[in-house]
Amino acid sequence: MNYKIIKLIFIIFFIPNAYSKDLANYFKISKEQKLIKVYPNELIITESKNYLFLNSNGIPNHKTGHFPSRSNPHVISPQSHKLRITKKPKRQINSTPSRFFGIALNGVMFAPSTAECWDNKNQVQDFQGRKNKTNNTKRSTSQRLRNNKDCNWREEAIVNGEKRLGLDNNFAHVQPSGMYHYHGTPTGLIEGLKIGKTHNDLIHVGYAGDGFKIFISKGNKYKSSYTLKSGNRINGPPGRFDGTYTQDYKFISTQGDLDKCNGLQTKNEYFYIITNNFPFIPRCWYGKPDPSFLSRPDR
């Protein structure tokens, strides 16, 4: 199979199809944005009839917060994101949970879930991997056990609009592997798109692992269908349901405009929307995810 290789580092070439055109237009606008000091943003796209193959180093093309920091002690480092995106996504009846939900137009991953898990044992494993004893009278959010896959109480990185766990102004931070990733609206990326010059409300910012496009709404016109549960938590961290944990929320289809995966079906297409409220970045796919998004693209 003959592939057309387009290298998007400093010079962008036109690609004659709707999917790759979005990416090319983005980098024509953003190539003059200031890169982070140590590493340049790199993204290579290989295209076939049915797929886009994205090879990214995961370094953003906009300013970031200072990493390491007191709240996030990890250093941003180049990654090897080798991802495949179908050009012909199909919506399915059932959804599939996601961790590495999608990739932004600048090659940075959308990964909304955190590794912080509340554990009812008096033990903490912090960002550095050190295990510490805690006192039961301390805040329940200090009782963390990282990388617990079977987690009944997963901490959120954004609580009531407040950035936590070292998020910078782009609602992003760094994993222990050095992977910079977004947990919410990618502010720096959007500024590079110069969306103030367009009258369109929906702005394309990336692709989900199932091939559907990811948008933001300039006017916040679309409401999530998730709402906080009422009352206090039972058999979990003490306190009321306040949004500190993923499980503090419940989905009620009549509460908003978007479906379980923060998606919307219009007459012509299905797509996802990043919202300012939970779940922020979607936590599931309604299309069939490509296997490249099911593993760990941060290695």
C-alpha positions as a Python dict, from the first residue, in 0.01 Angstrom:
ca = {
    (1, 'M'): (0, 0, 0),
    (2, 'N'): (132, 338, -94),
    (3, 'Y'): (118, 592, 183),
    (4, 'K'): (142, 968, 159),
    (5, 'I'): (375, 1091, 432),
    (6, 'I'): (326, 1440, 560),
    (7, 'K'): (568, 1575, 816),
    (8, 'L'): (412, 1841, 1037),
    (9, 'I'): (698, 1999, 1229),
    (10, 'F'): (771, 2338, 1078),
    (11, 'I'): (636, 2312, 721),
    (12, 'I'): (284, 2187, 645),
    (13, 'F'): (167, 2048, 313),
    (14, 'F'): (-194, 2044, 195),
    (15, 'I'): (-371, 1709, 224),
    (16, 'P'): (-675, 1669, -6),
    (17, 'N'): (-930, 1525, 233),
    (18, 'A'): (-1147, 1662, 512),
    (19, 'Y'): (-973, 1487, 802),
    (20, 'S'): (-617, 1575, 719),
    (21, 'K'): (-714, 1922, 597),
    (22, 'D'): (-826, 2012, 949),
    (23, 'L'): (-485, 1914, 1083),
    (24, 'A'): (-297, 2099, 811),
    (25, 'N'): (-497, 2418, 857),
    (26, 'Y'): (-436, 2405, 1231),
    (27, 'F'): (-62, 2387, 1198),
    (28, 'K'): (-55, 2663, 934),
    (29, 'I'): (-201, 2886, 1200),
    (30, 'S'): (-8, 2761, 1499),
    (31, 'K'): (342, 2698, 1365),
    (32, 'E'): (456, 3040, 1488),
    (33, 'Q'): (337, 2979, 1843),
    (34, 'K'): (614, 2967, 2099),
    (35, 'L'): (732, 2612, 2166),
    (36, 'I'): (835, 2494, 2508),
    (37, 'K'): (1202, 2553, 2583),
    (38, 'V'): (1346, 2203, 2571),
    (39, 'Y'): (1162, 2009, 2301),
    (40, 'P'): (981, 2110, 1980),
    (41, 'N'): (636, 1988, 1889),
    (42, 'E'): (655, 1704, 1635),
    (43, 'L'): (375, 1529, 1453),
    (44, 'I'): (398, 1299, 1152),
    (45, 'I'): (88, 1184, 967),
    (46, 'T'): (79, 884, 737),
    (47, 'E'): (-237, 846, 536),
    (48, 'S'): (-411, 557, 363),
    (49, 'K'): (-755, 527, 210),
    (50, 'N'): (-927, 439, 536),
    (51, 'Y'): (-696, 561, 812),
    (52, 'L'): (-479, 836, 945),
    (53, 'F'): (-165, 717, 1125),
    (54, 'L'): (-41, 973, 1376),
    (55, 'N'): (308, 961, 1520),
    (56, 'S'): (354, 1233, 1780),
    (57, 'N'): (609, 1314, 2048),
    (58, 'G'): (328, 1452, 2266),
    (59, 'I'): (500, 1788, 2317),
    (60, 'P'): (251, 2079, 2297),
    (61, 'N'): (302, 2373, 2062),
    (62, 'H'): (198, 2624, 2327),
    (63, 'K'): (322, 2744, 2663),
    (64, 'T'): (272, 2512, 2958),
    (65, 'G'): (289, 2545, 3333),
    (66, 'H'): (615, 2487, 3518),
    (67, 'F'): (689, 2117, 3554),
    (68, 'P'): (804, 1975, 3783),
    (69, 'S'): (605, 2164, 4045),
    (70, 'R'): (508, 2112, 4405),
    (71, 'S'): (175, 1963, 4299),
    (72, 'N'): (312, 1766, 4005),
    (73, 'P'): (677, 1660, 4033),
    (74, 'H'): (713, 1513, 3684),
    (75, 'V'): (917, 1649, 3393),
    (76, 'I'): (766, 1679, 3045),
    (77, 'S'): (948, 1450, 2807),
    (78, 'P'): (896, 1338, 2444),
    (79, 'Q'): (666, 1040, 2399),
    (80, 'S'): (605, 795, 2120),
    (81, 'H'): (235, 822, 2040),
    (82, 'K'): (170, 587, 1748),
    (83, 'L'): (-202, 603, 1686),
    (84, 'R'): (-441, 500, 1410),
    (85, 'I'): (-764, 686, 1338),
    (86, 'T'): (-1034, 556, 1110),
    (87, 'K'): (-1180, 794, 853),
    (88, 'K'): (-1508, 603, 854),
    (89, 'P'): (-1627, 583, 1216),
    (90, 'K'): (-1959, 416, 1291),
    (91, 'R'): (-2172, 476, 1596),
    (92, 'Q'): (-2260, 161, 1788),
    (93, 'I'): (-2543, 82, 2027),
    (94, 'N'): (-2323, 22, 2332),
    (95, 'S'): (-2045, 243, 2464),
    (96, 'T'): (-1689, 142, 2552),
    (97, 'P'): (-1507, 292, 2855),
    (98, 'S'): (-1199, 491, 2762),
    (99, 'R'): (-885, 604, 2935),
    (100, 'F'): (-682, 756, 2652),
    (101, 'F'): (-987, 911, 2490),
    (102, 'G'): (-832, 1090, 2194),
    (103, 'I'): (-562, 1309, 2052),
    (104, 'A'): (-562, 1685, 1997),
    (105, 'L'): (-470, 1850, 1668),
    (106, 'N'): (-126, 1929, 1811),
    (107, 'G'): (-50, 1565, 1900),
    (108, 'V'): (-120, 1590, 2276),
    (109, 'M'): (-337, 1320, 2433),
    (110, 'F'): (-680, 1372, 2588),
    (111, 'A'): (-673, 1155, 2904),
    (112, 'P'): (-936, 1275, 3156),
    (113, 'S'): (-910, 1009, 3429),
    (114, 'T'): (-648, 1034, 3702),
    (115, 'A'): (-438, 769, 3873),
    (116, 'E'): (-538, 885, 4222),
    (117, 'C'): (-769, 640, 4395),
    (118, 'W'): (-915, 672, 4743),
    (119, 'D'): (-834, 369, 4953),
    (120, 'N'): (-994, 292, 5288),
    (121, 'K'): (-667, 156, 5423),
    (122, 'N'): (-432, 390, 5607),
    (123, 'Q'): (-176, 392, 5333),
    (124, 'V'): (-78, 642, 5066),
    (125, 'Q'): (126, 600, 4754),
    (126, 'D'): (206, 950, 4633),
    (127, 'F'): (337, 1088, 4304),
    (128, 'Q'): (689, 975, 4390),
    (129, 'G'): (570, 623, 4471),
    (130, 'R'): (651, 659, 4842),
    (131, 'K'): (421, 478, 5080),
    (132, 'N'): (315, 672, 5390),
    (133, 'K'): (93, 609, 5685),
    (134, 'T'): (-197, 850, 5724),
    (135, 'N'): (-424, 946, 6006),
    (136, 'N'): (-796, 873, 5973),
    (137, 'T'): (-874, 1228, 6078),
    (138, 'K'): (-696, 1373, 5777),
    (139, 'R'): (-877, 1468, 5456),
    (140, 'S'): (-995, 1161, 5270),
    (141, 'T'): (-836, 1293, 4949),
    (142, 'S'): (-496, 1227, 5105),
    (143, 'Q'): (-570, 856, 5117),
    (144, 'R'): (-451, 777, 4766),
    (145, 'L'): (-332, 463, 4601),
    (146, 'R'): (-207, 534, 4250),
    (147, 'N'): (-263, 311, 3947),
    (148, 'N'): (-536, 109, 4115),
    (149, 'K'): (-735, -25, 3817),
    (150, 'D'): (-1024, -148, 4033),
    (151, 'C'): (-1102, 188, 4184),
    (152, 'N'): (-1442, 262, 4334),
    (153, 'W'): (-1353, 623, 4416),
    (154, 'R'): (-1138, 789, 4148),
    (155, 'E'): (-1026, 1146, 4219),
    (156, 'E'): (-1102, 1420, 3968),
    (157, 'A'): (-845, 1670, 3845),
    (158, 'I'): (-1107, 1947, 3816),
    (159, 'V'): (-1347, 2006, 4104),
    (160, 'N'): (-1603, 2288, 4089),
    (161, 'G'): (-1388, 2469, 3832),
    (162, 'E'): (-1076, 2441, 4048),
    (163, 'K'): (-763, 2290, 3895),
    (164, 'R'): (-611, 2019, 4110),
    (165, 'L'): (-321, 1774, 4094),
    (166, 'G'): (-93, 2035, 3943),
    (167, 'L'): (-301, 2122, 3635),
    (168, 'D'): (-172, 2425, 3443),
    (169, 'N'): (-379, 2688, 3261),
    (170, 'N'): (-437, 2442, 2977),
    (171, 'F'): (-609, 2202, 3220),
    (172, 'A'): (-314, 1969, 3164),
    (173, 'H'): (-35, 1814, 3365),
    (174, 'V'): (229, 1541, 3341),
    (175, 'Q'): (222, 1168, 3416),
    (176, 'P'): (520, 989, 3576),
    (177, 'S'): (618, 874, 3226),
    (178, 'G'): (661, 1239, 3123),
    (179, 'M'): (343, 1247, 2915),
    (180, 'Y'): (179, 1589, 2903),
    (181, 'H'): (-198, 1544, 2859),
    (182, 'Y'): (-523, 1737, 2879),
    (183, 'H'): (-791, 1685, 3145),
    (184, 'G'): (-1021, 1962, 3024),
    (185, 'T'): (-1055, 2242, 2770),
    (186, 'P'): (-715, 2277, 2596),
    (187, 'T'): (-684, 2653, 2635),
    (188, 'G'): (-345, 2700, 2468),
    (189, 'L'): (-442, 2492, 2168),
    (190, 'I'): (-765, 2689, 2123),
    (191, 'E'): (-582, 3022, 2140),
    (192, 'G'): (-360, 2902, 1857),
    (193, 'L'): (-667, 2830, 1647),
    (194, 'K'): (-762, 3201, 1653),
    (195, 'I'): (-1128, 3106, 1687),
    (196, 'G'): (-1227, 3466, 1747),
    (197, 'K'): (-1212, 3517, 1370),
    (198, 'T'): (-1478, 3258, 1294),
    (199, 'H'): (-1852, 3271, 1346),
    (200, 'N'): (-1877, 2896, 1395),
    (201, 'D'): (-1969, 2793, 1748),
    (202, 'L'): (-1822, 2444, 1723),
    (203, 'I'): (-1443, 2435, 1693),
    (204, 'H'): (-1267, 2116, 1593),
    (205, 'V'): (-985, 2036, 1838),
    (206, 'G'): (-904, 1669, 1787),
    (207, 'Y'): (-1004, 1310, 1717),
    (208, 'A'): (-1137, 1042, 1950),
    (209, 'G'): (-999, 690, 1953),
    (210, 'D'): (-1302, 567, 1757),
    (211, 'G'): (-1247, 819, 1477),
    (212, 'F'): (-1521, 1070, 1561),
    (213, 'K'): (-1420, 1435, 1585),
    (214, 'I'): (-1385, 1624, 1912),
    (215, 'F'): (-1517, 1982, 1936),
    (216, 'I'): (-1549, 2264, 2187),
    (217, 'S'): (-1841, 2505, 2184),
    (218, 'K'): (-1736, 2869, 2202),
    (219, 'G'): (-2069, 2966, 2350),
    (220, 'N'): (-2098, 2665, 2583),
    (221, 'K'): (-2425, 2583, 2408),
    (222, 'Y'): (-2429, 2215, 2493),
    (223, 'K'): (-2496, 2091, 2844),
    (224, 'S'): (-2362, 1768, 2988),
    (225, 'S'): (-2620, 1519, 3116),
    (226, 'Y'): (-2425, 1441, 3431),
    (227, 'T'): (-2530, 1577, 3769),
    (228, 'L'): (-2404, 1543, 4126),
    (229, 'K'): (-2563, 1281, 4344),
    (230, 'S'): (-2742, 1404, 4655),
    (231, 'G'): (-2653, 1323, 5013),
    (232, 'N'): (-2337, 1173, 5160),
    (233, 'R'): (-2108, 897, 5036),
    (234, 'I'): (-2156, 551, 5184),
    (235, 'N'): (-1872, 298, 5215),
    (236, 'G'): (-1629, 546, 5070),
    (237, 'P'): (-1448, 871, 5150),
    (238, 'P'): (-1644, 1063, 5413),
    (239, 'G'): (-1840, 1367, 5312),
    (240, 'R'): (-2110, 1467, 5066),
    (241, 'F'): (-2109, 1417, 4692),
    (242, 'D'): (-1924, 1733, 4589),
    (243, 'G'): (-1746, 1636, 4268),
    (244, 'T'): (-1414, 1535, 4423),
    (245, 'Y'): (-1458, 1185, 4285),
    (246, 'T'): (-1580, 1053, 3952),
    (247, 'Q'): (-1836, 842, 4134),
    (248, 'D'): (-1994, 1157, 4283),
    (249, 'Y'): (-2176, 1201, 3951),
    (250, 'K'): (-2461, 1019, 3784),
    (251, 'F'): (-2588, 1030, 3427),
    (252, 'I'): (-2948, 1139, 3365),
    (253, 'S'): (-3031, 1162, 2996),
    (254, 'T'): (-3296, 1429, 3049),
    (255, 'Q'): (-3059, 1663, 3234),
    (256, 'G'): (-2865, 1787, 2932),
    (257, 'D'): (-2804, 1789, 2558),
    (258, 'L'): (-2530, 1527, 2536),
    (259, 'D'): (-2528, 1151, 2570),
    (260, 'K'): (-2336, 930, 2812),
    (261, 'C'): (-2011, 985, 2623),
    (262, 'N'): (-2065, 1363, 2590),
    (263, 'G'): (-2155, 1307, 2227),
    (264, 'L'): (-2419, 1455, 2000),
    (265, 'Q'): (-2589, 1308, 1697),
    (266, 'T'): (-2694, 1564, 1436),
    (267, 'K'): (-2862, 1504, 1103),
    (268, 'N'): (-2528, 1467, 928),
    (269, 'E'): (-2280, 1334, 1183),
    (270, 'Y'): (-2197, 1221, 1535),
    (271, 'F'): (-1924, 1397, 1736),
    (272, 'Y'): (-1799, 1460, 2089),
    (273, 'I'): (-1789, 1787, 2284),
    (274, 'I'): (-1552, 1892, 2561),
    (275, 'T'): (-1757, 2073, 2825),
    (276, 'N'): (-1666, 2307, 3109),
    (277, 'N'): (-1849, 2081, 3351),
    (278, 'F'): (-1818, 1709, 3424),
    (279, 'P'): (-1722, 1489, 3245),
    (280, 'F'): (-1515, 1765, 3077),
    (281, 'I'): (-1343, 1527, 2833),
    (282, 'P'): (-1562, 1223, 2752),
    (283, 'R'): (-1495, 902, 2943),
    (284, 'C'): (-1623, 656, 2680),
    (285, 'W'): (-1659, 594, 2308),
    (286, 'Y'): (-1976, 518, 2112),
    (287, 'G'): (-1776, 400, 1813),
    (288, 'K'): (-1537, 109, 1794),
    (289, 'P'): (-1203, 224, 1942),
    (290, 'D'): (-886, 149, 1753),
    (291, 'P'): (-655, -89, 1944),
    (292, 'S'): (-384, 179, 1946),
    (293, 'F'): (-595, 378, 2195),
    (294, 'L'): (-655, 82, 2427),
    (295, 'S'): (-293, 30, 2526),
    (296, 'R'): (-60, 286, 2682),
    (297, 'P'): (35, 553, 2426),
    (298, 'D'): (249, 727, 2688),
    (299, 'R'): (547, 495, 2639),
}
